[in-house]
Amino acid sequence: MQSRDAARAIDAIRRGWPVRVRGKSGNGVSETLLILPVEGVGVSDLEAFDPEGTAPLLLSGARAATLKLVNQRDAADPEQAVLIERPIAVDEGVEASLALAMATADPVRDLMTPLKGPYHALPSCKPELAAAALRLARLAGLLPAFFVGSGEAVDAADVDVEAVNAFEDSDRLVIAARARLPVEVDDRAEIVAFRSPDDGREHIALILGHPDDTPPVVRLHSECLTGDVLGSLKCDCGPQLHAALHEIADSRWGVLLYLRQEGRGIGLINKLRAYQLQDQGFDTVDANVRLGFPIDARDFSVASRMLTLLGIPAVRLLTNNPQKVARLAAEGIEVIERVPHAVEANPHNERYLATKRDRTGHQL
């Protein structure tokens, strides 16, 4: 099945192995794009993939803009890609060349290696295949940067563009288990676990109160290890989670959906990279884009599927984010009311909260 091909390709990229993306050009001609992730690849694997040491790099359009590749007209769109000549560490060997490629891919390292380049953009080709490659990187939790090869004989995982684009389709999500779970705010709570055969992430619903025919108070909470578990002060995720549990418990009944979409869908490691960029002066929006990712890569169709499986067609949504309202409604869940959800700011997250208000439309 196509979804399994996408899962295999994501696993291969995480392991630093080659992937061959297949698709069709605008005129219907079959084409392929052979890629090897810059992040996580070993020296021997790069030598086997690119024995001549000349494979160009595929980067996001946003990264291209940072590197001053002004001829990339789609540079403002991180889903677009640009191909550049391979930066070579002259006479320093494959290991040094790989380190230079990683420095080229990772904006966090710009202050450590500020004099990279000059870079030469190559003609854009196979845009749909390149966009699928960047999406695979995000799904794998890696930087969106690849070596591009030309050898048809290279042993690689095969995946079709359509399989990549459909991978986050929530239709195959099912209820895997459920149990009573006494929690601090409600000792009658029930926990429900969801999973898909194609995706290793397991999402959770916590049902509080006595379900009836009235629309429940629902909170969509995306996983945040640093805030939820470690008590990070850089965001408001931990306080929001606990406040939501109390507010739901105080209502007639409700559901907390805990979505395994760390870092707004870019993964834990890339989120920590975004933190490093924030320490360099970028806000949370610019940090994501500078890394080559969308501002918000979360898939809220997962939440609508979870609600459908729970038999909940309408909700009172506990959120400050109007996009959540719109995206649930687009998936067929009626939002009867948007319930504001505010927590106190602290000196470490004041700018973060202001950015959410001013740049991503959050409101009370």
C-alpha positions as CSV (number, residue, x, y, z in Angstrom):
1,M,0.0,0.0,0.0
2,Q,1.1,3.6,-0.7
3,S,0.9,4.5,3.0
4,R,3.4,1.8,3.8
5,D,5.8,3.0,1.2
6,A,5.7,6.5,2.8
7,A,6.3,5.0,6.2
8,R,9.3,3.1,4.9
9,A,10.6,6.2,3.2
10,I,10.3,8.2,6.5
11,D,12.1,5.4,8.4
12,A,14.9,5.3,5.8
13,I,15.4,9.1,6.0
14,R,15.6,8.9,9.8
15,R,18.3,6.3,9.4
16,G,20.3,8.3,6.9
17,W,19.5,6.0,3.9
18,P,18.6,6.9,0.3
19,V,15.1,7.4,-0.9
20,R,13.8,7.5,-4.5
21,V,10.8,9.8,-4.9
22,R,8.7,8.9,-8.0
23,G,6.1,11.0,-9.8
24,K,5.0,12.5,-13.1
25,S,5.9,15.8,-14.7
26,G,3.4,18.3,-15.8
27,N,3.1,16.6,-19.2
28,G,2.7,13.2,-17.7
29,V,6.2,11.9,-18.1
30,S,7.4,9.6,-15.2
31,E,10.4,11.1,-13.3
32,T,12.4,10.3,-10.2
33,L,14.4,12.2,-7.6
34,L,17.1,10.3,-5.7
35,I,17.8,11.9,-2.3
36,L,19.9,11.3,0.8
37,P,19.4,13.3,4.0
38,V,22.2,15.7,4.9
39,E,21.4,15.2,8.6
40,G,22.3,11.8,10.1
41,V,24.1,10.4,7.1
42,G,27.4,8.7,7.7
43,V,30.6,9.3,5.7
44,S,30.7,5.8,4.2
45,D,27.0,6.1,3.1
46,L,27.7,9.5,1.5
47,E,30.7,8.0,-0.3
48,A,28.6,5.1,-1.6
49,F,25.8,7.5,-2.7
50,D,28.0,10.1,-4.3
51,P,31.5,8.6,-5.1
52,E,32.4,11.7,-7.2
53,G,31.7,14.1,-4.3
54,T,29.6,16.4,-6.5
55,A,26.0,15.7,-5.6
56,P,24.1,19.0,-5.4
57,L,22.0,20.0,-2.3
58,L,18.2,20.4,-2.2
59,L,17.2,23.0,0.3
60,S,13.9,24.7,1.3
61,G,13.1,28.0,-0.3
62,A,13.3,29.8,3.0
63,R,16.8,28.5,3.6
64,A,17.7,29.6,0.1
65,A,16.5,33.1,0.9
66,T,18.7,33.2,4.0
67,L,21.7,32.2,1.8
68,K,20.9,35.1,-0.5
69,L,19.9,33.0,-3.5
70,V,17.8,35.9,-4.7
71,N,17.0,34.2,-8.0
72,Q,14.7,31.7,-6.2
73,R,11.4,33.4,-6.8
74,D,9.5,31.1,-4.5
75,A,11.9,31.6,-1.6
76,A,9.2,33.0,0.7
77,D,7.4,29.6,0.6
78,P,9.3,27.0,2.7
79,E,7.4,24.2,0.9
80,Q,9.2,25.2,-2.3
81,A,12.8,23.9,-2.9
82,V,15.9,25.1,-4.5
83,L,18.9,23.1,-5.9
84,I,22.4,24.4,-5.3
85,E,25.8,23.2,-6.3
86,R,27.4,21.1,-3.6
87,P,29.6,23.2,-1.3
88,I,33.1,21.5,-1.3
89,A,35.7,21.6,1.4
90,V,38.7,21.6,-0.9
91,D,41.2,18.9,-0.2
92,E,39.7,18.2,3.2
93,G,38.0,14.9,2.5
94,V,34.4,13.7,2.7
95,E,34.0,14.3,6.4
96,A,34.8,17.9,6.1
97,S,32.5,18.2,3.0
98,L,29.7,16.6,4.9
99,A,30.2,19.1,7.8
100,L,30.1,22.0,5.4
101,A,26.8,20.6,3.9
102,M,25.3,20.4,7.4
103,A,26.4,23.9,8.1
104,T,24.8,25.0,4.9
105,A,21.5,23.2,5.9
106,D,21.3,24.3,9.5
107,P,20.5,28.0,10.2
108,V,21.4,27.5,13.9
109,R,25.1,27.2,12.8
110,D,25.1,30.5,10.8
111,L,26.8,32.4,13.6
112,M,29.4,29.7,14.0
113,T,30.3,29.5,10.3
114,P,29.3,32.9,8.9
115,L,31.4,33.0,5.8
116,K,29.9,30.1,3.8
117,G,29.5,30.3,0.1
118,P,29.3,31.7,-2.5
119,Y,26.4,29.4,-3.5
120,H,25.3,28.8,-7.0
121,A,21.7,27.9,-7.6
122,L,21.0,25.3,-10.3
123,P,17.9,25.2,-12.5
124,S,14.8,24.2,-10.6
125,C,13.5,20.8,-11.6
126,K,10.9,18.3,-10.5
127,P,9.1,20.8,-8.2
128,E,6.5,18.3,-7.0
129,L,9.1,15.7,-6.2
130,A,11.3,18.2,-4.4
131,A,8.3,19.4,-2.3
132,A,7.5,15.8,-1.4
133,A,11.2,15.4,-0.3
134,L,10.9,18.4,2.0
135,R,7.7,17.0,3.4
136,L,9.4,13.7,4.1
137,A,12.1,15.5,6.0
138,R,9.5,17.2,8.2
139,L,7.7,13.9,8.9
140,A,11.0,12.3,9.8
141,G,11.9,15.2,12.2
142,L,15.0,16.2,10.2
143,L,16.2,19.4,8.6
144,P,14.8,19.8,5.1
145,A,18.1,19.3,3.2
146,F,19.2,16.5,0.9
147,F,22.0,15.4,-1.3
148,V,20.5,14.7,-4.8
149,G,22.0,11.7,-6.6
150,S,21.8,10.4,-10.1
151,G,22.6,6.7,-9.9
152,E,19.6,4.4,-10.8
153,A,21.5,1.5,-9.4
154,V,21.6,2.9,-5.8
155,D,19.6,0.8,-3.4
156,A,16.9,3.1,-2.1
157,A,13.4,3.0,-0.6
158,D,10.8,3.9,-3.2
159,V,7.9,6.2,-2.6
160,D,5.4,7.9,-4.8
161,V,4.6,11.6,-4.5
162,E,0.9,10.8,-3.9
163,A,1.8,8.5,-1.0
164,V,3.8,11.3,0.6
165,N,1.1,13.8,0.2
166,A,-1.6,11.4,1.6
167,F,0.5,10.1,4.5
168,E,-1.1,12.3,7.1
169,D,-4.6,11.2,6.0
170,S,-6.4,10.5,9.3
171,D,-8.9,8.0,7.8
172,R,-7.0,5.0,9.1
173,L,-6.9,6.2,12.7
174,V,-8.8,3.8,15.0
175,I,-9.5,3.4,18.7
176,A,-6.8,1.0,20.0
177,A,-7.7,0.9,23.7
178,R,-9.6,2.6,26.5
179,A,-9.7,2.4,30.2
180,R,-10.8,4.2,33.4
181,L,-8.1,6.7,34.5
182,P,-8.6,8.6,37.8
183,V,-6.8,11.9,37.5
184,E,-6.4,14.8,39.8
185,V,-9.3,16.8,38.4
186,D,-11.7,13.9,38.0
187,D,-11.4,10.4,39.5
188,R,-14.0,9.1,37.0
189,A,-12.1,10.1,33.9
190,E,-11.7,7.7,30.9
191,I,-8.6,7.6,28.7
192,V,-8.9,6.5,25.0
193,A,-5.9,5.8,22.8
194,F,-5.9,6.1,19.0
195,R,-3.4,4.8,16.5
196,S,-2.9,4.3,12.8
197,P,-1.2,1.3,11.1
198,D,0.9,3.8,9.1
199,D,2.1,6.2,11.8
200,G,3.9,5.4,15.1
201,R,2.4,8.3,16.9
202,E,-0.4,7.4,19.4
203,H,-2.9,10.2,20.2
204,I,-5.0,10.3,23.4
205,A,-8.4,11.5,24.4
206,L,-9.2,12.1,28.1
207,I,-12.9,12.2,28.8
208,L,-14.0,14.1,31.9
209,G,-17.5,14.2,33.5
210,H,-20.6,12.3,32.4
211,P,-21.0,12.4,28.5
212,D,-24.6,13.3,27.4
213,D,-26.2,14.8,24.4
214,T,-24.9,18.3,25.0
215,P,-21.8,19.6,23.1
216,P,-18.7,19.0,25.3
217,V,-16.0,21.5,26.1
218,V,-13.1,20.3,24.0
219,R,-9.4,21.3,24.1
220,L,-7.0,20.3,21.3
221,H,-3.6,20.2,23.0
222,S,-0.5,19.5,20.9
223,E,2.3,17.6,22.7
224,C,5.0,19.8,24.2
225,L,7.5,17.8,26.2
226,T,9.4,20.8,27.4
227,G,6.2,22.6,28.6
228,D,4.0,19.8,29.6
229,V,6.6,17.6,31.4
230,L,9.6,19.8,32.2
231,G,7.8,23.0,33.1
232,S,9.4,25.2,30.5
233,L,8.8,28.9,30.9
234,K,9.5,29.6,27.2
235,C,5.9,28.8,26.2
236,D,2.5,28.6,27.8
237,C,1.8,24.9,27.0
238,G,2.1,23.5,30.4
239,P,-0.1,26.0,32.2
240,Q,-2.6,25.8,29.3
241,L,-2.8,22.0,29.6
242,H,-3.5,22.1,33.4
243,A,-5.9,25.0,33.1
244,A,-7.8,23.2,30.4
245,L,-8.1,20.1,32.5
246,H,-9.6,22.1,35.3
247,E,-11.9,24.1,33.1
248,I,-13.2,20.9,31.4
249,A,-13.7,19.2,34.8
250,D,-15.7,22.2,36.0
251,S,-18.0,22.0,33.0
252,R,-20.9,19.5,32.4
253,W,-18.5,17.2,30.5
254,G,-15.6,17.5,28.1
255,V,-12.7,16.0,26.3
256,L,-9.0,16.8,26.2
257,L,-7.4,15.6,22.9
258,Y,-3.7,15.2,23.3
259,L,-2.2,15.3,19.8
260,R,1.3,13.9,19.3
261,Q,2.4,16.8,17.1
262,E,5.5,18.2,18.9
263,G,6.7,21.7,18.0
264,R,3.6,22.5,15.8
265,G,4.4,19.5,13.8
266,I,8.1,19.8,13.2
267,G,9.3,17.5,15.9
268,L,11.2,17.9,19.2
269,I,14.7,18.3,17.8
270,N,13.7,20.9,15.3
271,K,11.7,22.7,18.0
272,L,14.9,22.9,20.1
273,R,16.6,24.3,17.0
274,A,13.9,26.9,16.8
275,Y,14.6,27.7,20.5
276,Q,18.2,28.3,19.6
277,L,17.2,30.7,16.8
278,Q,14.9,32.5,19.3
279,D,17.9,33.0,21.5
280,Q,19.6,34.6,18.5
281,G,16.7,37.1,18.2
282,F,14.1,35.5,15.9
283,D,10.5,35.1,17.1
284,T,8.8,31.7,17.0
285,V,7.3,32.3,13.5
286,D,10.5,33.4,11.9
287,A,12.5,30.6,13.6
288,N,10.2,27.9,12.0
289,V,10.4,29.5,8.6
290,R,14.2,30.0,8.8
291,L,14.5,26.3,9.5
292,G,12.6,25.6,6.3
293,F,9.2,24.6,7.8
294,P,5.7,26.0,7.7
295,I,4.7,28.3,10.5
296,D,2.2,25.6,11.7
297,A,2.6,22.1,10.3
298,R,0.0,20.4,12.5
299,D,-2.7,18.2,11.1
300,F,-6.0,18.9,12.8
301,S,-7.9,16.3,10.7
302,V,-6.5,13.9,13.3
303,A,-8.6,15.7,16.0
304,S,-11.7,15.6,13.9
305,R,-11.3,11.9,13.2
306,M,-10.8,11.3,17.0
307,L,-14.0,13.3,17.8
308,T,-15.9,11.3,15.1
309,L,-14.8,8.0,16.5
310,L,-16.0,9.2,19.9
311,G,-19.4,10.1,18.4
312,I,-19.0,13.8,19.0
313,P,-20.3,15.9,16.1
314,A,-20.4,19.3,17.8
315,V,-18.1,20.9,20.4
316,R,-17.5,24.0,22.5
317,L,-13.9,24.6,21.6
318,L,-11.5,25.8,24.3
319,T,-9.0,27.9,22.3
320,N,-7.6,31.3,21.5
321,N,-6.7,30.2,18.0
322,P,-9.4,30.9,15.3
323,Q,-7.6,28.6,12.9
324,K,-8.5,25.6,15.0
325,V,-12.1,26.6,14.8
326,A,-11.9,26.9,11.0
327,R,-10.0,23.7,10.5
328,L,-12.3,21.6,12.7
329,A,-15.3,23.1,10.9
330,A,-13.7,22.3,7.5
331,E,-13.4,18.6,8.7
332,G,-17.1,18.4,9.5
333,I,-17.1,19.1,13.3
334,E,-19.5,21.9,14.3
335,V,-18.0,24.4,16.7
336,I,-21.0,25.7,18.7
337,E,-18.8,28.2,20.7
338,R,-15.2,29.3,20.9
339,V,-14.4,29.4,24.6
340,P,-11.4,31.8,25.4
341,H,-8.5,30.2,27.2
342,A,-6.0,32.5,28.8
343,V,-3.1,31.9,31.2
344,E,-0.8,34.4,32.9
345,A,2.4,35.4,31.0
346,N,5.9,35.3,32.5
347,P,9.0,37.2,31.7
348,H,10.3,34.3,29.5
349,N,7.2,33.8,27.3
350,E,5.9,37.4,27.0
351,R,7.4,37.8,23.5
352,Y,6.2,34.3,22.5
353,L,2.6,35.2,23.5
354,A,2.8,38.5,21.7
355,T,4.0,36.8,18.6
356,K,1.0,34.4,18.7
357,R,-1.3,37.4,19.1
358,D,0.3,39.6,16.5
359,R,1.4,37.1,13.8
360,T,-0.8,34.0,14.0
361,G,-4.1,35.6,15.0
362,H,-4.5,34.3,18.5
363,Q,-7.2,36.2,20.5
364,L,-9.0,36.0,23.8
